[in-house]
Amino acid sequence: MVSVTDSQQVEGRNGIRFQADQSLSEIDASSFDMVFLPGGPGELPLAKNALITEIIQSYDHGSKFVAAI
């Protein structure tokens, strides 16, 4: 799991905390085959994140998988 912030501590809507493996700025997106995006209120910051948008577009054009819930 990757955090979109520099913090690797991620908190869900119900207060459940997760430990991300890396932050978005640390990964090499080309080394993955799929990106999975969470739904809910947390998706609004994702939609405004230029790096997320770039990754989704590159996956779409590169025949990689993009999934969302």
Backbone as JSON Lines, residues from 0, in Angstrom:
{"i":0,"aa":"M","n":[0.84,-1.16,0.0],"ca":[0.0,0.0,0.0],"c":[0.9,1.24,0.0]}
{"i":1,"aa":"V","n":[0.45,2.25,-0.73],"ca":[1.21,3.49,-0.87],"c":[0.38,4.65,-0.33]}
{"i":2,"aa":"S","n":[1.01,5.52,0.41],"ca":[0.36,6.71,0.94],"c":[0.58,7.87,-0.03]}
{"i":3,"aa":"V","n":[-0.44,8.69,-0.23],"ca":[-0.28,9.85,-1.12],"c":[0.41,11.02,-0.42]}
{"i":4,"aa":"T","n":[0.57,10.93,0.89],"ca":[1.29,11.96,1.63],"c":[2.67,11.42,2.0]}
{"i":5,"aa":"D","n":[3.49,12.25,2.61],"ca":[4.81,11.81,3.04],"c":[4.75,10.93,4.29]}
{"i":6,"aa":"S","n":[3.6,10.93,4.96],"ca":[3.42,10.09,6.14],"c":[3.01,8.69,5.7]}
{"i":7,"aa":"Q","n":[3.58,7.68,6.33],"ca":[3.2,6.31,5.98],"c":[2.04,5.83,6.84]}
{"i":8,"aa":"Q","n":[1.57,6.65,7.76],"ca":[0.4,6.33,8.57],"c":[-0.84,6.82,7.83]}
{"i":9,"aa":"V","n":[-1.74,5.91,7.52],"ca":[-2.95,6.23,6.76],"c":[-4.15,5.91,7.65]}
{"i":10,"aa":"E","n":[-5.09,6.85,7.74],"ca":[-6.28,6.63,8.55],"c":[-7.51,6.62,7.67]}
{"i":11,"aa":"G","n":[-8.3,5.57,7.79],"ca":[-9.52,5.43,7.02],"c":[-10.67,6.23,7.62]}
{"i":12,"aa":"R","n":[-11.77,6.22,6.94],"ca":[-12.94,6.99,7.34],"c":[-13.43,6.61,8.74]}
{"i":13,"aa":"N","n":[-13.36,5.34,9.09],"ca":[-13.85,4.89,10.39],"c":[-12.78,4.93,11.48]}
{"i":14,"aa":"G","n":[-11.69,5.63,11.21],"ca":[-10.63,5.75,12.2],"c":[-9.66,4.59,12.23]}
{"i":15,"aa":"I","n":[-9.84,3.63,11.33],"ca":[-8.93,2.49,11.26],"c":[-7.63,2.97,10.63]}
{"i":16,"aa":"R","n":[-6.5,2.63,11.27],"ca":[-5.2,3.08,10.78],"c":[-4.47,1.94,10.07]}
{"i":17,"aa":"F","n":[-3.79,2.31,9.02],"ca":[-2.99,1.38,8.23],"c":[-1.57,1.91,8.14]}
{"i":18,"aa":"Q","n":[-0.65,1.02,7.96],"ca":[0.75,1.4,7.75],"c":[1.07,1.18,6.27]}
{"i":19,"aa":"A","n":[1.32,2.26,5.54],"ca":[1.68,2.15,4.13],"c":[3.12,1.65,4.01]}
{"i":20,"aa":"D","n":[3.41,0.98,2.92],"ca":[4.76,0.49,2.67],"c":[5.7,1.61,2.24]}
{"i":21,"aa":"Q","n":[5.16,2.54,1.46],"ca":[5.95,3.67,0.95],"c":[5.02,4.84,0.7]}
{"i":22,"aa":"S","n":[5.61,6.0,0.51],"ca":[4.81,7.15,0.09],"c":[4.84,7.22,-1.44]}
{"i":23,"aa":"L","n":[3.89,7.91,-2.0],"ca":[3.76,8.01,-3.45],"c":[5.02,8.57,-4.1]}
{"i":24,"aa":"S","n":[5.66,9.52,-3.43],"ca":[6.86,10.13,-4.0],"c":[8.06,9.18,-4.02]}
{"i":25,"aa":"E","n":[7.99,8.07,-3.3],"ca":[9.11,7.12,-3.23],"c":[9.04,5.99,-4.24]}
{"i":26,"aa":"I","n":[7.89,5.79,-4.86],"ca":[7.73,4.6,-5.72],"c":[8.13,4.85,-7.16]}
{"i":27,"aa":"D","n":[8.4,3.77,-7.85],"ca":[8.58,3.79,-9.3],"c":[7.32,3.15,-9.87]}
{"i":28,"aa":"A","n":[6.37,3.96,-10.28],"ca":[5.07,3.46,-10.73],"c":[5.17,2.5,-11.91]}
{"i":29,"aa":"S","n":[6.22,2.61,-12.7],"ca":[6.37,1.72,-13.85],"c":[6.7,0.29,-13.44]}
{"i":30,"aa":"S","n":[7.08,0.08,-12.18],"ca":[7.42,-1.27,-11.73],"c":[6.2,-2.06,-11.27]}
{"i":31,"aa":"F","n":[5.02,-1.45,-11.3],"ca":[3.79,-2.11,-10.9],"c":[2.93,-2.43,-12.12]}
{"i":32,"aa":"D","n":[2.05,-3.41,-11.98],"ca":[1.16,-3.8,-13.07],"c":[-0.25,-3.26,-12.9]}
{"i":33,"aa":"M","n":[-0.56,-2.74,-11.7],"ca":[-1.93,-2.31,-11.43],"c":[-1.92,-1.21,-10.37]}
{"i":34,"aa":"V","n":[-2.87,-0.31,-10.48],"ca":[-3.11,0.68,-9.43],"c":[-4.56,0.49,-8.99]}
{"i":35,"aa":"F","n":[-4.77,0.49,-7.67],"ca":[-6.09,0.3,-7.09],"c":[-6.39,1.52,-6.24]}
{"i":36,"aa":"L","n":[-7.49,2.19,-6.55],"ca":[-7.85,3.44,-5.87],"c":[-9.04,3.21,-4.95]}
{"i":37,"aa":"P","n":[-8.96,3.68,-3.7],"ca":[-10.09,3.52,-2.79],"c":[-11.19,4.53,-3.11]}
{"i":38,"aa":"G","n":[-12.4,4.2,-2.72],"ca":[-13.52,5.11,-2.91],"c":[-13.82,5.86,-1.63]}
{"i":39,"aa":"G","n":[-14.99,6.47,-1.59],"ca":[-15.39,7.2,-0.4],"c":[-14.88,8.63,-0.41]}
{"i":40,"aa":"P","n":[-15.02,9.3,0.72],"ca":[-14.63,10.71,0.82],"c":[-13.15,10.95,0.55]}
{"i":41,"aa":"G","n":[-12.32,9.94,0.75],"ca":[-10.89,10.09,0.54],"c":[-10.48,10.2,-0.92]}
{"i":42,"aa":"E","n":[-11.42,9.95,-1.81],"ca":[-11.06,9.99,-3.24],"c":[-10.93,11.42,-3.76]}
{"i":43,"aa":"L","n":[-11.5,12.39,-3.11],"ca":[-11.41,13.77,-3.6],"c":[-9.97,14.28,-3.64]}
{"i":44,"aa":"P","n":[-9.17,14.07,-2.59],"ca":[-7.76,14.49,-2.69],"c":[-7.01,13.73,-3.79]}
{"i":45,"aa":"L","n":[-7.38,12.48,-4.03],"ca":[-6.72,11.71,-5.1],"c":[-6.99,12.34,-6.46]}
{"i":46,"aa":"A","n":[-8.22,12.78,-6.67],"ca":[-8.59,13.37,-7.95],"c":[-7.83,14.67,-8.22]}
{"i":47,"aa":"K","n":[-7.38,15.33,-7.16],"ca":[-6.66,16.59,-7.3],"c":[-5.14,16.41,-7.34]}
{"i":48,"aa":"N","n":[-4.68,15.18,-7.19],"ca":[-3.25,14.9,-7.13],"c":[-2.7,14.68,-8.53]}
{"i":49,"aa":"A","n":[-1.81,15.56,-8.97],"ca":[-1.27,15.5,-10.34],"c":[-0.49,14.21,-10.6]}
{"i":50,"aa":"L","n":[0.24,13.72,-9.61],"ca":[1.01,12.49,-9.8],"c":[0.1,11.28,-9.97]}
{"i":51,"aa":"I","n":[-0.98,11.23,-9.19],"ca":[-1.96,10.14,-9.34],"c":[-2.56,10.18,-10.74]}
{"i":52,"aa":"T","n":[-2.94,11.36,-11.19],"ca":[-3.51,11.51,-12.53],"c":[-2.53,11.05,-13.6]}
{"i":53,"aa":"E","n":[-1.27,11.41,-13.45],"ca":[-0.24,11.0,-14.4],"c":[-0.07,9.47,-14.41]}
{"i":54,"aa":"I","n":[-0.07,8.87,-13.24],"ca":[0.07,7.41,-13.15],"c":[-1.12,6.72,-13.8]}
{"i":55,"aa":"I","n":[-2.33,7.17,-13.52],"ca":[-3.52,6.57,-14.11],"c":[-3.48,6.68,-15.63]}
{"i":56,"aa":"Q","n":[-3.13,7.84,-16.14],"ca":[-3.06,8.02,-17.59],"c":[-1.99,7.13,-18.21]}
{"i":57,"aa":"S","n":[-0.84,7.02,-17.57],"ca":[0.22,6.17,-18.13],"c":[-0.18,4.7,-18.1]}
{"i":58,"aa":"Y","n":[-0.88,4.28,-17.06],"ca":[-1.35,2.89,-16.98],"c":[-2.4,2.64,-18.06]}
{"i":59,"aa":"D","n":[-3.29,3.59,-18.25],"ca":[-4.34,3.44,-19.27],"c":[-3.73,3.32,-20.66]}
{"i":60,"aa":"H","n":[-2.76,4.14,-20.96],"ca":[-2.12,4.1,-22.28],"c":[-1.14,2.94,-22.43]}
{"i":61,"aa":"G","n":[-0.68,2.41,-21.31],"ca":[0.3,1.33,-21.34],"c":[-0.29,-0.05,-21.14]}
{"i":62,"aa":"S","n":[-1.59,-0.18,-21.25],"ca":[-2.29,-1.46,-21.1],"c":[-2.08,-2.1,-19.74]}
{"i":63,"aa":"K","n":[-1.97,-1.28,-18.7],"ca":[-1.91,-1.79,-17.33],"c":[-3.28,-1.6,-16.71]}
{"i":64,"aa":"F","n":[-3.49,-2.22,-15.57],"ca":[-4.81,-2.2,-14.94],"c":[-4.97,-1.03,-13.99]}
{"i":65,"aa":"V","n":[-6.17,-0.43,-14.03],"ca":[-6.58,0.6,-13.08],"c":[-7.9,0.13,-12.5]}
{"i":66,"aa":"A","n":[-7.97,0.04,-11.17],"ca":[-9.2,-0.41,-10.51],"c":[-9.58,0.57,-9.42]}
{"i":67,"aa":"A","n":[-10.87,0.65,-9.13],"ca":[-11.36,1.52,-8.07],"c":[-12.57,0.86,-7.42]}
{"i":68,"aa":"I","n":[-12.79,1.21,-6.18],"ca":[-13.95,0.69,-5.46],"c":[-14.72,1.85,-4.87]}
